[in-house]
Amino acid sequence: MPEESDFDDSIRREERTALHAELLARLEQKGVRIGERATESELADLLSAIGTFESAVEAAGGDLMIDTPRSSEPERPEWVLPHPADDESVSGYTKRVNSAAGRVR
């Protein structure tokens, strides 16, 4: 019979797997694809940075429906969320998004 701690560890793994998938899905909704190897903390920090960027764009008068990473004709290019580079770390991309938010403000 499995011990209770084994059961608890199994539940935690399932919860972490579900959280990881949810964070990746939220990023994909925003047009950002990040590798699976990122930690939940890194993904949460990135989502927070993206939220800050989007708030700055809206405060400056930007429209997030027009100024998207997929947009071929944004109102202003600086209002478009930067794309992550293929070899860029999640923390590096997060810093770049925060810097872009600062420039928009």
Secondary structure, 3 states (H helix, E strand, C coil): CCCHHHHHHHHHHHHHHHHHHHHHHHHHHCCCCCCCCCCHHHHHHHHHHHHHHHHHHHHCCCCCCCCCCCCCCCCCHHHCCCCCCCCCCHHHHHHHHHHHHHHHC
